[in-house]
Amino acid sequence: MISLNDRERKILDLLVQESQLSVAEISERLQVSKVTIRSDFAGLTEKGVLVKTRGGAVPAFHPEILERQRNMPDEKFRIAREAASLVEDGDTLMIVAGTTTALTARFLLGKRDIRVVTNSTLLLPYGRINPSLHLTLVGGEFRPQAEAMVGPQTLSQLEQYHVKTAFIGTEGFSLEGGMTTQLVENAETIRKMVTLADQVVLLADSSKYDRLGFVKILPLEVADLIITDSNLPGGIRQALEEQGLKLRIV
């Protein structure tokens, strides 16, 4: 989503809110020609963001995914870039589904012979454009609201691998509650990945601190490193570090 220009973002936002809008209606709202909107539709379709329909287009992603991608995009960008900086040529990784974790693959261009096992369909575009990224997408049941493969088949296939680093995410984290999520299947996948990696790195923007999800995943102490952004208050950083947690602030 970071590669979209301002008008493309506005078009996507309009279609998320009102999926039946026509080219003419969007043209009128954005005060540009129909030819321009049709050209934008073609570009967004090529990027995999829209699916063209008769007289218009619809978003290619679930609204929940689009909403998460719009939340703190700059912070997520920095967190993902920092995570990728930890990766060395020849490394093996697991990357769990998530809007921040998936961005890590964007910054692996230039690294050589990187093997990634993931349940995230958001990583597929990066596998197409990066010949040095050897991507294994595990099977399972597709959850469009998470762009993730989940379930017993996912867990079974993950067991075939062992990696140097697992990059995991969370919908909420705190000292008391640990890592939490809304979906049971997400928690199961993260727990499995943690057992199959030599080191675990948690990627979580500051807006997720003190959120409490429906399902508890694991205590924060499981993470060897937590990468978050500078909006996390200093008092919370200190409290986390006093508990022996290692933080990297970007």
RAMO-V762585 format. One record per residue. N is the residue number from 1. RES is the residue in three letters. PHI is phi in degrees with one decimal (NA if undefined). NEAR is the number of other ideal C-beta (glycine too) atoms within 12 Angstrom. D_FIRST is the distance of its C-alpha to the first C-alpha in Angstrom with 1 decimal. Layout:
BEGIN
N:RES:PHI:NEAR:D_FIRST ; N:RES:PHI:NEAR:D_FIRST
END
This chain:
BEGIN
1:MET:NA:33:0.0 ; 2:ILE:-66.2:23:3.8 ; 3:SER:-80.2:21:5.5 ; 4:LEU:-80.7:23:5.7 ; 5:ASN:-83.0:17:9.2 ; 6:ASP:-61.7:12:11.0 ; 7:ARG:-67.7:24:12.5 ; 8:GLU:-62.4:32:9.7 ; 9:ARG:-64.9:24:8.3 ; 10:LYS:-64.5:24:12.0 ; 11:ILE:-61.4:39:12.5 ; 12:LEU:-63.1:40:10.1 ; 13:ASP:-60.9:26:11.7 ; 14:LEU:-62.0:32:15.0 ; 15:LEU:-72.7:37:14.7 ; 16:VAL:-66.5:28:13.8 ; 17:GLN:-76.7:17:16.9 ; 18:GLU:-139.8:18:19.1 ; 19:SER:-68.1:22:18.3 ; 20:GLN:-93.4:17:21.5 ; 21:LEU:-62.1:29:20.8 ; 22:SER:-90.8:23:22.1 ; 23:VAL:-57.8:31:21.2 ; 24:ALA:-62.8:17:24.2 ; 25:GLU:-68.1:19:23.2 ; 26:ILE:-67.3:35:19.7 ; 27:SER:-56.9:25:21.5 ; 28:GLU:-67.7:15:24.0 ; 29:ARG:-69.0:20:21.7 ; 30:LEU:-94.7:25:19.7 ; 31:GLN:58.7:12:22.9 ; 32:VAL:-133.2:21:21.9 ; 33:SER:-72.6:16:23.6 ; 34:LYS:-63.2:20:23.1 ; 35:VAL:-60.1:13:22.9 ; 36:THR:-64.0:20:19.9 ; 37:ILE:-64.8:34:18.1 ; 38:ARG:-61.7:24:19.2 ; 39:SER:-64.7:19:17.9 ; 40:ASP:-63.9:35:14.4 ; 41:PHE:-58.1:35:14.7 ; 42:ALA:-63.1:19:15.8 ; 43:GLY:-66.0:23:12.9 ; 44:LEU:-69.1:34:10.3 ; 45:THR:-66.9:24:12.8 ; 46:GLU:-63.6:18:13.1 ; 47:LYS:-77.3:26:9.4 ; 48:GLY:83.5:24:10.2 ; 49:VAL:-91.5:33:8.2 ; 50:LEU:-120.6:33:11.7 ; 51:VAL:-117.9:19:15.2 ; 52:LYS:-72.6:23:17.8 ; 53:THR:-127.2:18:20.9 ; 54:ARG:-64.7:10:24.3 ; 55:GLY:85.0:17:23.8 ; 56:GLY:-171.7:29:20.1 ; 57:ALA:-162.6:33:17.0 ; 58:VAL:-130.6:28:15.5 ; 59:PRO:-60.2:36:12.1 ; 60:ALA:-84.2:29:11.9 ; 61:PHE:-119.3:30:10.9 ; 62:HIS:-63.2:22:13.3 ; 63:PRO:-54.8:21:13.2 ; 64:GLU:-63.6:23:13.7 ; 65:ILE:-64.6:29:10.6 ; 66:LEU:-62.3:31:8.5 ; 67:GLU:-64.8:20:11.0 ; 68:ARG:-65.7:31:10.7 ; 69:GLN:-67.8:34:7.1 ; 70:ARG:-81.4:23:8.4 ; 71:ASN:-86.3:22:11.4 ; 72:MET:51.7:28:12.2 ; 73:PRO:-63.4:25:8.9 ; 74:ASP:-65.2:22:11.3 ; 75:GLU:-65.1:28:13.7 ; 76:LYS:-62.5:38:11.6 ; 77:PHE:-58.7:27:10.7 ; 78:ARG:-65.9:29:14.5 ; 79:ILE:-63.0:45:15.6 ; 80:ALA:-65.2:42:13.9 ; 81:ARG:-64.3:27:15.2 ; 82:GLU:-65.0:30:18.5 ; 83:ALA:-60.3:42:18.7 ; 84:ALA:-64.0:37:18.2 ; 85:SER:-66.8:21:21.0 ; 86:LEU:-79.6:29:23.3 ; 87:VAL:-85.4:34:23.1 ; 88:GLU:-111.9:17:25.9 ; 89:ASP:-52.7:15:26.7 ; 90:GLY:85.5:15:28.0 ; 91:ASP:-71.0:33:26.5 ; 92:THR:-115.0:29:25.9 ; 93:LEU:-135.1:43:23.2 ; 94:MET:-119.3:46:22.2 ; 95:ILE:-128.3:54:18.7 ; 96:VAL:-78.9:55:18.5 ; 97:ALA:-61.2:46:15.8 ; 98:GLY:165.6:44:13.4 ; 99:THR:-71.9:43:10.0 ; 100:THR:-82.5:48:11.6 ; 101:THR:-59.6:47:13.9 ; 102:ALA:-63.4:44:11.6 ; 103:LEU:-64.0:40:9.9 ; 104:THR:-54.9:46:13.5 ; 105:ALA:-62.3:39:13.7 ; 106:ARG:-59.3:31:11.5 ; 107:PHE:-96.6:30:14.4 ; 108:LEU:-89.7:37:17.2 ; 109:LEU:-59.7:19:17.4 ; 110:GLY:100.3:17:21.0 ; 111:LYS:-80.4:27:22.3 ; 112:ARG:-113.0:17:24.9 ; 113:ASP:54.6:19:25.8 ; 114:ILE:-99.9:37:23.4 ; 115:ARG:-106.0:27:23.9 ; 116:VAL:-125.5:40:21.4 ; 117:VAL:-107.3:39:22.3 ; 118:THR:-147.8:45:19.7 ; 119:ASN:-109.9:47:19.4 ; 120:SER:-101.6:44:15.6 ; 121:THR:-75.9:33:14.3 ; 122:LEU:-68.0:39:10.8 ; 123:LEU:-82.1:40:12.7 ; 124:LEU:-56.7:24:14.0 ; 125:PRO:-59.3:24:11.8 ; 126:TYR:-71.5:34:12.9 ; 127:GLY:-65.9:28:16.4 ; 128:ARG:-72.6:13:16.5 ; 129:ILE:-97.1:18:15.9 ; 130:ASN:-117.5:24:17.8 ; 131:PRO:-67.2:16:21.5 ; 132:SER:-90.4:22:22.5 ; 133:LEU:-100.7:36:20.3 ; 134:HIS:-94.2:25:22.6 ; 135:LEU:-102.3:31:20.6 ; 136:THR:-113.5:27:22.6 ; 137:LEU:-98.9:30:21.0 ; 138:VAL:-75.0:36:23.6 ; 139:GLY:-82.1:22:24.7 ; 140:GLY:140.3:28:25.3 ; 141:GLU:-94.7:20:24.4 ; 142:PHE:-79.0:22:20.8 ; 143:ARG:-111.6:26:19.4 ; 144:PRO:-62.0:20:16.5 ; 145:GLN:-70.2:23:15.9 ; 146:ALA:-120.0:38:15.3 ; 147:GLU:48.3:33:14.1 ; 148:ALA:-138.5:39:17.3 ; 149:MET:-95.5:35:20.7 ; 150:VAL:-140.5:35:23.4 ; 151:GLY:109.1:25:27.2 ; 152:PRO:-57.4:18:30.4 ; 153:GLN:-64.9:21:29.4 ; 154:THR:-60.1:36:26.4 ; 155:LEU:-63.5:29:28.7 ; 156:SER:-64.5:19:31.4 ; 157:GLN:-70.9:25:29.3 ; 158:LEU:-60.8:36:27.9 ; 159:GLU:-62.9:18:31.6 ; 160:GLN:-78.2:17:32.0 ; 161:TYR:-125.2:26:30.2 ; 162:HIS:-138.7:19:30.7 ; 163:VAL:-130.2:33:28.3 ; 164:LYS:-72.4:26:28.5 ; 165:THR:-135.2:37:25.5 ; 166:ALA:-110.0:43:23.6 ; 167:PHE:-97.0:50:20.3 ; 168:ILE:-118.5:49:20.3 ; 169:GLY:-128.3:50:18.5 ; 170:THR:-157.7:49:20.0 ; 171:GLU:-89.5:39:19.5 ; 172:GLY:-162.2:30:22.4 ; 173:PHE:-150.3:42:24.8 ; 174:SER:-164.3:28:28.1 ; 175:LEU:-62.3:24:31.4 ; 176:GLU:-76.8:18:33.2 ; 177:GLY:-93.4:24:30.8 ; 178:GLY:68.8:32:29.1 ; 179:MET:-95.9:40:25.8 ; 180:THR:-136.4:31:25.2 ; 181:THR:-149.0:37:23.0 ; 182:GLN:-91.1:22:23.3 ; 183:LEU:-110.5:27:23.8 ; 184:VAL:-57.4:21:26.9 ; 185:GLU:-62.6:31:25.3 ; 186:ASN:-62.8:42:22.6 ; 187:ALA:-61.5:31:25.5 ; 188:GLU:-61.7:31:27.5 ; 189:THR:-65.6:48:24.9 ; 190:ILE:-65.1:48:24.4 ; 191:ARG:-57.9:30:28.2 ; 192:LYS:-66.7:37:28.7 ; 193:MET:-60.9:46:26.4 ; 194:VAL:-59.5:32:28.1 ; 195:THR:-75.5:22:31.4 ; 196:LEU:-110.8:29:30.3 ; 197:ALA:-128.5:31:29.1 ; 198:ASP:-72.8:18:31.2 ; 199:GLN:-141.5:26:28.9 ; 200:VAL:-123.4:41:26.2 ; 201:VAL:-119.9:43:23.4 ; 202:LEU:-94.6:45:21.8 ; 203:LEU:-107.5:45:18.3 ; 204:ALA:-152.7:49:18.2 ; 205:ASP:-73.6:40:17.1 ; 206:SER:-64.3:34:20.1 ; 207:SER:-66.2:24:19.2 ; 208:LYS:-88.0:37:20.2 ; 209:TYR:-69.0:33:23.6 ; 210:ASP:72.5:22:26.5 ; 211:ARG:-81.2:23:24.6 ; 212:LEU:-122.6:22:26.7 ; 213:GLY:-82.4:25:25.4 ; 214:PHE:-67.7:17:27.7 ; 215:VAL:-117.4:24:28.1 ; 216:LYS:-80.7:27:29.1 ; 217:ILE:-92.4:38:27.7 ; 218:LEU:-157.4:29:29.6 ; 219:PRO:-69.7:23:31.0 ; 220:LEU:-61.1:36:29.1 ; 221:GLU:-62.2:20:31.9 ; 222:VAL:-66.5:27:30.5 ; 223:ALA:-77.8:37:27.8 ; 224:ASP:-74.7:25:29.1 ; 225:LEU:-152.1:30:26.4 ; 226:ILE:-116.3:43:24.0 ; 227:ILE:-104.3:42:21.1 ; 228:THR:-141.0:40:20.1 ; 229:ASP:-105.1:32:19.5 ; 230:SER:-72.8:21:22.2 ; 231:ASN:-77.3:22:22.0 ; 232:LEU:-68.0:32:24.0 ; 233:PRO:-56.1:16:27.5 ; 234:GLY:-58.1:14:30.1 ; 235:GLY:-64.0:12:32.5 ; 236:ILE:-70.6:26:30.1 ; 237:ARG:-56.7:24:29.4 ; 238:GLN:-61.5:15:33.2 ; 239:ALA:-63.1:20:33.8 ; 240:LEU:-65.4:33:31.5 ; 241:GLU:-68.4:19:33.0 ; 242:GLU:-66.0:12:36.5 ; 243:GLN:-86.6:20:35.8 ; 244:GLY:87.5:15:35.3 ; 245:LEU:-84.6:31:31.5 ; 246:LYS:-96.0:21:29.9 ; 247:LEU:-113.0:33:26.9 ; 248:ARG:-128.8:28:24.7 ; 249:ILE:-101.4:26:23.2 ; 250:VAL:-124.1:30:20.4
END
